[in-house]
Amino acid sequence: MNVTDEERSRILSRAAFQDPDDEIATETVRKKKRMPIIRETVEPPLLESNDDNAVVEVGSLNVLNSNFESLDYDICENTLFLDEERKKGYKFIVKKSVARWMIFLLIGVLTALIGVSIDVSISELSKIKFAKLQNSLNVCMTDNCLCIPLFIFLAWNVIPVLIGSTLVTCIEPIAGGSGIPQVKCYLNGIKMPRIVRIKTLIVKIIGVITSVVGGLACGKEGPMIHSGAVVAAGISQGKSTTLRKDLGVFNYFREDHEKRDFVSGGAAAGVAAAFGAPVGGVLFSLEEGASFWNQSLTWRIFFASMVSTFTLNLILSAYHGHPGQLSFSGLLNFGKFESLNYDLFELAIFVMMGGIGGILGAVFNLFNYKLTVFRIRYVNTKVKKIMEAVIAAMVSTAVPMLMIYFINECKPLETDPTENPVQMFCGDGQYNTVAALWLQVPERSVRALLHDPPAALSFLSLGLFIMVYFLMAVWTFGLSVSGGLFIPSLLIGAAWGRFFSQILQFIFPGAGWIDPGKYALIGAAAQLGGIVRMTISLTIILIEATGDITFGLPLMITLITAKWTGDFFSEGIYDYHIQLSGVPLLAWEPPPLSGNIYANQVMSYPVVTFSVVETVGNIIDNLSNLTHNGFPVIDSQPLDEVAQSNKVRFICASYLCLGSMYSLK
């Protein structure tokens, strides 16, 4: 069998450096090698155990799914590769460098445009929804027909959630949730099927809009990270698997470590667009994302983040009627704080609030973990998943209406913090404060808790809101819908932070240092840190979102305390969901005493190995029938002895593929 230079070049670009999520390239290479097509499924298969007689219960932690494979980050340095490299001159290096910067520019622009489309869609639909609900409530209070606004509210919540849940459940399940755990796994070397496809992006965008408009306890900020990752992967590869279209450009970027760098930039651009925090985006990719990093990548990712922030700011400022002012740096706008001054003794209070946030975050994660295990075991059909989302939307309608109806808490209309004030049982010139808290999108509720005047909400309304929204957020995260966890966490934390400030005002009446907005911000940081367990990047994100660098120390102390406290009781929410999926993601540090574990205690059976000297036919047969991305190479000795030794070598599938084709030329 003779292989021409053209065929070797094609194999080099499509086999050794093929996109692991590309069925077109896989099919082409397998046809060339006369191999059967092995397609991945979206739903992870049953978890396996080393013991053939062991029964692993679904939803167990610390059990790995053997069907997940790793990405190929090593450059396959072989004769074919070196021959190709010798043909490239300095012009090619310059061309590749310019193309890389242009791709990062496009990543920033397109990620911002996606963020604008999501934000504008949610804003316009929410205006219609809450305006109709306000008019109906105000009219039916006098006509005694409150069932009509209840049905209007129910329709506006259930129908969008039904649409979004159906899309996620039936078309692209991996578009569910925020997508952060999957992106984190991908950036750390795990092949996650269909995570960066256009179909996933479309379902994610529509799903986020329907979930937020449908009143679920979720936000649009987290999914922006996944959206940015999809944009980065699509542009950098110059092709679409969903559309089965190959533009034939950027072939030199079609390798795993290049694609990983672009996806890191896309995730950072998503953070920058969501929070108006370009530096926070870079640190997020560094802290939570990629396990491979270099200095040049830092500059390119920062460039993409800055472009994303500027583009979104420019468009949203014009949309809100302030063109050129650049006053809307992110999808989440905390508003302008008049003062965030603090005294030295307040640092001890912030530490205490960080501890409270860590405990509440641990409780949140444990509750959600138990609920997720229940879902895996019992809510395991498409109909059940859609029905659960619809029921959650109905509860998200009934609970606010009950609170609005039974809690008659009124304030003068001139202090109204919402666009749609509802009078309910209040007198003329007054509005219902509980309705103002519920009848708006969660981002506006967060901003209201940060900037409302003191005593805007009573102990009763705040306490009930905290408990109800906490349980709703626990239930929502993990539903078959698209939606993030950042906004619900911030809203819960801002509510109990404001509640905490009112307790301080009761203990220290007349104290000038007690600012409800300041303590609401600390509570929001503590709650978010206690759930997601981020420190450096989250500190910078919140500093950039507030626009006040002087409050960095309290935020950092609060987040560190929340993380330490939460880690004592449970793991982070994303770590729980990664483990429940059976993804073999390595932690930053190995478990204690892991050096005493032999390979045969953790490896799956039967083991497919290669000898130091192997026939081409045996290599091709194994590559044809297996999906593994690497194989152990052993000397001629019994396998049991090899498994208990420390001298097992390893070879990647791409090396074997190219070596086999080179041997057959």
VOGU-3710 file (C-alpha; in Angstrom, 3 decimals, decimal comma):
1> mnvtdeersr> 0,000/0,000/0,000  1,567/3,319/-1,093  0,668/6,617/0,540  1,358/9,799/-1,414  2,604/13,053/0,099  -0,854/14,593/-0,323  -2,500/11,698/1,501  0,060/11,844/4,300  -0,586/15,565/4,687  -4,343/14,982/4,829
11> ilsraafqdp> -3,908/12,272/7,428  -1,635/14,550/9,431  -4,251/17,306/9,606  -7,307/15,101/10,061  -6,081/12,133/12,092  -3,301/13,307/14,343  -4,850/16,688/15,007  -8,507/15,987/14,309  -11,247/17,715/16,231  -12,422/15,110/18,781
21> ddeiatetvr> -15,987/16,345/18,328  -15,944/16,164/14,525  -17,826/13,271/12,969  -16,976/14,435/9,426  -13,222/14,140/9,967  -13,620/10,886/11,877  -15,676/9,367/9,061  -13,137/10,465/6,432  -10,177/8,980/8,282  -11,966/5,735/9,063
31> kkkrmpiire> -12,948/5,312/5,425  -9,316/5,844/4,443  -8,328/3,138/6,945  -11,373/0,946/6,185  -12,550/1,348/9,779  -16,131/1,246/11,078  -17,660/4,480/12,343  -17,987/4,591/16,108  -20,373/7,329/17,184  -20,604/8,766/20,665
41> tveppllesn> -23,890/9,164/22,513  -24,791/12,278/24,453  -26,193/10,454/27,452  -23,348/8,935/29,527  -23,563/5,155/29,745  -23,855/3,182/32,944  -20,924/3,514/35,281  -18,561/0,572/35,439  -16,681/-1,063/38,276  -13,379/-2,940/38,302
51> ddnavvevgs> -15,086/-5,883/39,974  -17,177/-7,783/37,449  -19,508/-8,988/40,209  -19,928/-5,573/41,826  -23,139/-3,625/41,358  -22,589/0,125/41,204  -25,657/2,097/42,176  -26,538/4,901/39,796  -25,708/8,295/41,294  -22,662/7,103/43,237
61> lnvlnsnfes> -19,675/9,358/43,771  -16,051/8,351/43,139  -17,005/5,999/40,280  -15,557/6,789/36,875  -17,233/6,346/33,514  -14,769/4,376/31,386  -16,302/5,686/28,140  -14,935/9,207/28,608  -11,676/9,728/26,723  -8,925/12,300/26,955
71> ldydicentl> -7,991/14,940/24,432  -4,638/14,869/22,637  -2,534/17,782/23,872  0,900/16,464/22,965  2,317/17,349/19,570  2,825/14,162/17,586  6,480/14,575/16,635  7,156/11,937/13,990  8,710/11,771/10,562  5,556/12,971/8,818
81> fldeerkkgy> 5,178/15,885/11,193  8,818/16,931/10,861  8,620/16,742/7,067  5,600/19,039/7,097  7,253/21,493/9,494  10,358/21,791/7,281  8,184/22,967/4,395  6,857/25,924/6,389  8,781/29,167/6,372  8,753/32,402/8,332
91> kfivkksvar> 5,795/33,735/6,343  3,667/30,865/7,598  4,614/31,662/11,212  3,590/35,310/10,753  0,374/34,283/8,991  -0,517/31,903/11,809  0,185/34,519/14,484  -1,963/37,161/12,744  -4,755/34,644/12,240  -4,621/33,719/15,919
101> wmiflligvl> -5,091/37,358/17,014  -7,888/37,876/14,483  -9,708/34,814/15,800  -9,522/36,122/19,365  -10,910/39,439/18,109  -13,865/37,658/16,488  -14,403/35,591/19,629  -14,797/38,747/21,689  -17,154/40,436/19,218  -19,414/37,430/18,606
111> taligvsidv> -19,609/36,505/22,289  -20,714/40,060/23,073  -23,332/39,949/20,313  -24,746/36,739/21,764  -24,862/38,365/25,187  -26,684/41,392/23,767  -29,237/39,212/21,974  -29,961/37,254/25,159  -30,198/40,372/27,322  -32,414/42,329/24,926
121> siselskikf> -34,729/39,353/24,359  -35,172/38,781/28,093  -35,642/42,501/28,737  -38,318/42,993/26,066  -40,256/39,827/26,904  -40,106/40,580/30,628  -41,430/44,104/30,079  -44,463/42,719/28,287  -44,971/39,988/30,876  -44,787/42,167/33,996
131> aklqnslnvc> -46,709/45,067/32,433  -49,632/42,761/31,645  -49,424/41,223/35,096  -49,342/44,647/36,781  -52,387/45,872/34,897  -54,283/42,678/35,609  -53,492/42,780/39,341  -54,440/46,427/39,721  -57,722/45,932/37,839  -58,715/42,666/39,507
141> mtdnclcipl> -58,143/43,984/43,020  -61,233/46,145/42,580  -63,198/43,686/40,412  -62,448/40,677/42,665  -61,028/38,500/39,860  -57,545/37,586/41,113  -57,725/34,237/39,356  -57,182/36,048/36,037  -53,717/37,481/36,889  -52,823/34,094/38,378
151> fiflawnvip> -53,561/32,371/35,068  -51,708/35,103/33,142  -48,682/34,664/35,374  -48,938/30,890/35,044  -49,102/31,015/31,249  -46,127/33,381/30,988  -44,067/31,030/33,171  -45,143/27,570/32,062  -45,159/28,051/28,267  -41,566/29,407/27,950
161> vligstlvtc> -40,229/26,789/30,377  -42,038/24,048/28,461  -40,432/25,233/25,215  -36,949/25,516/26,704  -37,112/22,200/28,535  -38,346/20,384/25,435  -35,454/21,773/23,379  -32,875/20,772/25,983  -34,345/17,352/26,722  -35,168/16,235/23,194
171> iepiaggsgi> -32,657/18,052/20,968  -29,431/18,737/22,892  -29,233/17,586/26,549  -25,705/18,896/27,018  -27,106/22,442/26,602  -28,807/22,084/29,993  -27,617/23,964/33,060  -24,885/26,558/32,927  -22,381/24,430/31,025  -19,543/25,464/33,342
181> pqvkcylngi> -18,798/21,915/34,644  -18,588/20,589/31,080  -16,365/23,454/29,900  -14,144/22,947/32,940  -13,763/19,255/32,094  -13,038/20,018/28,441  -10,348/22,565/29,274  -8,734/20,071/31,624  -8,360/17,415/28,949  -11,629/15,429/28,854
191> kmprivrikt> -13,463/14,821/25,594  -17,044/16,003/26,214  -19,232/14,993/23,250  -21,192/17,784/21,509  -20,177/20,456/24,004  -18,960/22,968/21,388  -21,420/22,508/18,538  -23,609/25,152/16,913  -26,743/23,174/17,739  -25,710/23,247/21,393
201> livkiigvit> -25,246/27,018/21,183  -28,661/27,615/19,601  -30,447/25,466/22,186  -28,467/27,169/24,954  -29,455/30,679/23,821  -33,150/29,868/23,421  -33,139/27,837/26,620  -31,636/30,638/28,727  -34,162/33,168/27,410  -37,114/30,883/28,116
211> svvgglacgk> -35,861/29,906/31,582  -35,350/33,477/32,809  -38,566/34,775/31,230  -40,336/31,728/32,678  -39,534/32,862/36,197  -37,205/30,025/37,202  -34,532/30,706/39,811  -31,680/30,911/37,310  -29,637/33,506/35,465  -28,115/34,161/32,053
221> egpmihsgav> -24,567/34,904/33,205  -23,288/31,340/33,691  -24,396/30,096/30,243  -22,454/32,964/28,655  -19,261/31,073/29,551  -20,464/28,015/27,639  -21,641/30,195/24,746  -18,243/31,861/24,471  -16,557/28,454/24,436  -18,768/27,278/21,544
231> vaagisqgks> -18,074/30,459/19,568  -14,330/30,058/20,094  -14,306/26,418/19,014  -16,392/27,084/15,910  -14,405/30,060/14,623  -10,977/28,584/15,321  -11,699/25,334/13,467  -13,267/26,960/10,400  -16,007/24,352/10,134  -19,311/23,199/11,583
241> ttlrkdlgvf> -20,118/19,611/12,447  -23,806/20,449/12,936  -24,121/22,065/9,510  -21,685/19,533/7,991  -19,805/22,445/6,425  -16,037/22,810/6,150  -14,828/26,241/5,017  -11,298/24,942/4,500  -9,677/27,681/6,584  -7,572/27,546/9,740
251> nyfredhekr> -6,488/23,958/9,084  -3,326/24,620/11,083  -5,440/25,218/14,224  -7,195/21,852/14,025  -5,378/20,238/16,902  -6,416/19,776/20,493  -3,985/22,096/22,241  -4,716/24,966/19,818  -8,460/24,449/20,145  -8,136/24,345/23,916
261> dfvsggaaag> -6,429/27,743/23,944  -9,214/29,286/21,872  -11,903/27,748/24,069  -10,138/29,210/27,103  -10,396/32,614/25,459  -14,065/32,057/24,662  -14,849/31,160/28,277  -13,037/34,278/29,472  -14,895/36,429/26,941  -18,156/34,987/28,258
271> vaaafgapvg> -17,276/36,020/31,815  -16,258/39,476/30,599  -19,555/39,917/28,754  -21,600/38,644/31,676  -20,070/40,781/34,423  -18,156/43,499/32,582  -14,984/42,000/34,073  -12,213/41,374/31,518  -9,545/40,755/34,150  -11,948/38,503/36,036
281> gvlfsleega> -12,526/36,560/32,826  -8,815/35,878/32,400  -8,498/34,792/36,027  -11,590/32,596/35,728  -10,039/30,671/32,832  -6,806/30,388/34,774  -8,338/29,371/38,119  -11,285/27,210/37,065  -10,552/26,360/33,461  -7,393/25,375/31,640
291> sfwnqsltwr> -4,705/23,299/33,297  -2,241/24,362/30,536  -1,182/27,995/30,389  1,497/30,284/28,974  2,246/33,993/28,959  1,300/34,657/25,327  -2,069/32,999/25,921  -2,697/35,412/28,803  -2,388/38,434/26,511  -4,610/36,955/23,807
301> iffasmvstf> -7,329/35,973/26,277  -7,198/39,411/27,899  -7,538/40,966/24,441  -10,634/38,858/23,682  -12,127/39,746/27,080  -11,565/43,475/26,553  -13,107/43,319/23,067  -16,106/41,444/24,448  -16,659/43,968/27,249  -16,265/46,982/24,953
311> tlnlilsayh> -18,575/45,589/22,238  -21,325/44,688/24,692  -20,963/48,023/26,492  -21,191/49,963/23,242  -24,332/48,197/22,011  -26,201/48,062/25,336  -25,505/51,734/26,033  -27,110/52,614/22,725  -30,013/50,231/23,409  -30,736/51,902/26,759
321> ghpgqlsfsg> -30,668/55,367/25,193  -27,158/56,452/26,203  -25,047/55,990/23,066  -21,368/56,618/23,586  -21,536/56,775/27,403  -20,411/53,138/27,835  -22,293/52,760/31,115  -23,415/49,129/30,671  -20,209/47,120/30,870  -21,868/43,743/31,500
331> llnfgkfesl> -25,148/41,847/31,500  -25,166/42,109/35,296  -25,119/45,714/36,444  -24,794/46,256/40,205  -25,439/49,971/39,798  -23,372/52,802/41,215  -22,621/52,687/44,933  -22,476/56,084/46,619  -20,078/54,823/49,268  -18,535/51,505/50,253
341> nydlfelaif> -16,476/52,787/53,136  -15,865/50,468/56,082  -14,216/50,582/59,487  -11,467/48,237/60,636  -13,647/46,415/63,183  -16,122/45,542/60,413  -13,611/43,093/58,964  -14,499/40,727/61,808  -18,164/41,014/60,839  -17,272/40,283/57,217
351> vmmggiggil> -15,382/37,154/58,329  -18,473/36,053/60,241  -20,650/36,632/57,177  -18,174/34,649/55,074  -18,575/31,752/57,497  -22,367/31,998/57,233  -22,102/32,025/53,448  -19,858/28,955/53,529  -22,322/27,041/55,725  -25,325/28,042/53,623
361> gavfnlfnyk> -23,375/27,180/50,470  -22,519/23,742/51,856  -26,182/23,159/52,735  -27,185/24,289/49,238  -24,690/21,927/47,604  -25,660/18,948/49,764  -29,375/19,488/49,114  -28,760/19,821/45,392  -26,509/16,741/45,379  -29,226/14,612/47,029
371> ltvfriryvn> -31,807/15,989/44,588  -29,537/15,303/41,607  -29,032/11,693/42,708  -32,830/11,349/42,973  -33,182/12,758/39,443  -30,592/10,328/38,041  -32,358/7,344/39,578  -36,014/8,211/39,107  -36,453/11,220/36,756  -34,768/9,378/33,915
381> tkvkkimeav> -37,117/9,709/30,938  -37,719/12,665/28,644  -41,346/13,042/29,703  -40,455/13,040/33,395  -37,709/15,641/32,870  -40,026/17,976/30,984  -42,812/17,499/33,528  -40,455/18,326/36,398  -39,460/21,588/34,710  -43,128/22,476/34,136
391> iaamvstavp> -43,988/21,722/37,773  -41,081/23,909/38,895  -42,454/26,740/36,733  -45,906/26,315/38,300  -44,455/26,440/41,812  -42,414/29,504/40,800  -45,749/31,107/39,939  -47,807/30,033/42,931  -45,329/30,895/45,690  -44,766/34,568/44,696
401> mlmiyfinec> -48,508/35,090/44,234  -49,207/33,678/47,695  -46,559/35,920/49,273  -47,885/38,974/47,428  -51,442/38,159/48,505  -50,828/37,436/52,198  -48,001/39,894/53,035  -49,498/43,369/52,876  -46,344/45,463/53,160  -46,673/48,964/51,696
411> kpletdpten> -44,293/51,842/51,001  -44,791/55,293/49,445  -44,803/55,213/45,681  -41,992/57,752/45,304  -39,536/55,213/46,775  -40,618/52,554/44,271  -37,578/50,566/43,022  -39,412/48,652/40,290  -40,774/49,563/36,871  -44,132/47,889/37,530
421> pvqmfcgdgq> -45,440/48,890/40,992  -48,425/46,864/42,177  -50,851/48,403/44,674  -52,678/45,238/45,836  -54,194/45,994/49,291  -52,125/49,155/49,792  -53,640/52,611/49,920  -53,485/55,240/47,211  -49,961/56,439/46,488  -48,417/53,218/47,871
431> yntvaalwlq> -47,060/49,991/46,393  -46,584/46,425/47,624  -42,877/45,857/48,395  -43,102/42,049/48,133  -44,563/42,389/44,631  -41,722/44,755/43,729  -39,237/42,056/44,790  -40,847/39,233/42,807  -42,292/40,893/39,700  -39,035/41,677/37,932
441> vpersvrall> -36,082/39,752/36,516  -33,604/38,462/39,156  -30,857/40,909/38,118  -33,109/43,855/38,970  -33,994/42,255/42,307  -30,292/41,985/43,139  -29,796/45,645/42,258  -32,835/46,607/44,345  -31,474/44,809/47,419  -28,129/46,557/46,955
451> hdppaalsfl> -29,566/50,074/46,614  -32,980/50,180/48,328  -33,213/52,606/51,273  -33,040/51,176/54,814  -36,187/49,402/56,077  -37,492/49,016/52,516  -38,341/45,400/53,401  -39,420/43,997/56,763  -37,910/41,073/58,665  -40,883/38,899/57,708
461> slglfimvyf> -40,814/39,513/53,964  -37,011/39,206/53,738  -36,912/36,048/55,860  -39,638/34,321/53,846  -38,060/35,402/50,576  -34,672/33,966/51,616  -36,111/30,569/52,562  -38,394/30,304/49,535  -35,858/31,433/46,937  -33,137/29,247/48,504
471> lmavwtfgls> -35,282/26,123/48,040  -36,367/27,190/44,558  -32,732/27,681/43,495  -31,775/24,269/44,891  -34,578/22,712/42,867  -33,893/24,631/39,660  -30,178/23,851/39,321  -30,134/20,487/37,593  -33,475/20,748/35,813  -33,533/19,951/32,093
481> vsgglfipsl> -33,357/23,653/31,232  -30,586/26,095/30,409  -29,736/28,476/33,213  -26,922/29,572/35,468  -26,346/29,661/39,213  -24,582/33,004/39,628  -27,658/35,236/39,841  -29,677/33,011/42,224  -26,646/32,790/44,517  -26,144/36,553/44,452
491> ligaawgrff> -29,848/37,162/45,068  -30,004/34,794/48,052  -26,839/36,283/49,510  -27,942/39,877/48,964  -31,244/39,093/50,711  -29,720/37,533/53,820  -26,944/40,150/53,831  -29,597/42,864/53,995  -31,426/40,823/56,641  -28,157/40,681/58,619
501> sqilqfifpg> -27,784/44,471/58,392  -31,276/44,933/59,830  -30,307/42,709/62,771  -27,253/44,925/63,317  -29,458/48,022/63,178  -31,714/46,461/65,817  -28,694/45,724/68,064  -26,928/49,045/67,382  -29,690/51,601/66,726  -28,513/54,786/65,077
511> agwidpgkya> -25,078/53,389/64,094  -23,871/55,273/61,023  -21,547/52,522/59,817  -24,411/50,103/59,071  -25,192/50,391/55,354  -27,737/47,807/54,077  -26,298/47,904/50,556  -22,774/47,219/51,778  -23,840/44,193/53,801  -26,050/42,973/50,958
521> ligaaaqlgg> -22,973/42,981/48,706  -20,921/41,077/51,290  -23,752/38,566/51,698  -23,975/38,106/47,924  -20,226/37,451/47,701  -20,321/35,050/50,664  -23,223/33,033/49,266  -21,755/32,782/45,770  -18,333/31,864/47,133  -19,842/29,265/49,440
531> ivrmtislti> -21,575/27,539/46,525  -19,051/27,694/43,658  -15,861/27,897/45,821  -13,992/30,423/43,706  -11,713/32,999/45,324  -9,292/34,995/43,146  -11,384/35,295/39,988  -14,629/35,904/41,900  -13,000/38,678/43,936  -11,876/40,472/40,792
541> ilieatgdit> -15,234/39,886/39,069  -17,117/41,497/41,956  -14,626/44,380/42,198  -14,995/45,104/38,483  -18,789/44,738/38,683  -19,039/47,240/41,567  -16,397/49,577/40,160  -14,822/50,184/43,598  -11,310/48,853/44,148  -11,255/50,026/47,774
551> fglplmitli> -13,749/47,326/48,733  -11,471/44,566/47,448  -10,099/43,557/50,866  -13,509/42,881/52,473  -14,596/40,913/49,408  -11,417/38,847/49,413  -11,647/38,088/53,142  -15,291/37,124/52,792  -14,700/34,825/49,824  -11,713/33,075/51,414
561> takwtgdffs> -13,651/32,485/54,622  -16,665/31,217/52,680  -14,493/28,788/50,694  -12,645/27,440/53,744  -15,870/27,002/55,680  -17,706/25,397/52,785  -14,820/23,033/51,980  -14,948/21,764/55,557  -18,510/20,487/55,077  -18,882/19,648/51,382
571> egiydyhiql> -17,452/20,035/47,895  -18,276/22,752/45,382  -21,466/22,465/43,372  -19,636/21,969/40,073  -17,413/19,251/41,566  -20,484/17,328/42,707  -22,015/17,379/39,240  -18,735/16,400/37,584  -18,358/13,411/39,908  -21,962/12,330/39,416
581> sgvpllawep> -21,339/12,305/35,657  -18,418/9,927/36,158  -15,983/12,260/34,394  -12,365/11,305/35,202  -11,252/14,838/36,064  -8,056/14,996/38,077  -8,075/17,281/41,099  -5,298/19,805/41,660  -3,813/17,643/44,397  -3,795/13,816/44,555
591> pplsgniyan> -5,719/12,146/47,375  -3,746/11,338/50,556  -1,720/8,103/50,367  -2,457/7,759/46,652  1,195/6,812/46,103  0,453/3,463/47,733  -2,159/2,494/45,119  -1,248/0,035/42,334  -2,514/0,327/38,775  -4,569/-2,885/39,036
601> qvmsypvvtf> -6,657/-1,302/41,805  -8,020/1,438/39,574  -7,836/0,230/35,972  -10,719/-1,292/34,026  -10,783/-4,813/32,647  -9,988/-6,226/30,157  -6,847/-4,189/29,497  -5,822/-3,547/25,880  -2,045/-3,292/25,679  0,686/-3,130/23,065
611> svvetvgnii> 4,127/-4,658/23,153  7,298/-2,667/22,577  7,452/-4,211/19,103  3,998/-4,591/17,549  2,578/-5,547/14,161  0,781/-2,937/12,075  -2,199/-5,248/11,610  -2,757/-5,618/15,352  -2,523/-1,844/15,831  -5,084/-1,150/13,081
621> dnlsnlthng> -7,447/-3,830/14,392  -7,441/-2,263/17,868  -7,837/1,284/16,554  -10,762/0,102/14,405  -12,723/-1,413/17,276  -11,837/0,761/20,270  -12,417/4,426/21,107  -9,590/4,752/23,613  -7,256/7,694/23,072  -4,197/5,941/24,477
631> fpvidsqpld> -2,820/2,509/25,297  -0,259/1,124/27,776  2,957/-0,262/26,289  4,464/-3,171/28,208  7,465/-5,452/27,986  7,090/-9,194/27,576  6,081/-10,119/31,123  2,848/-11,236/32,818  0,209/-8,497/33,027  -0,239/-8,914/36,798
641> evaqsnkvrf> 3,449/-8,128/37,301  3,196/-5,099/35,013  0,147/-3,767/36,852  2,048/-3,804/40,148  5,118/-2,090/38,739  5,895/1,544/38,132  7,318/0,993/34,628  4,234/1,013/32,445  4,695/3,264/29,429  1,948/4,967/27,432
651> icasylclgs> 1,316/5,846/23,787  -1,414/8,021/22,263  -3,756/6,730/19,574  -2,705/9,508/17,168  0,911/8,314/17,332  -0,247/4,799/16,481  -2,456/6,034/13,625  0,324/8,015/11,949  2,929/5,358/12,617  0,747/2,701/11,020
661> myslk> 0,034/4,796/7,915  3,747/5,657/7,585  4,658/1,971/7,826  2,181/1,094/5,062  3,496/3,601/2,532
//
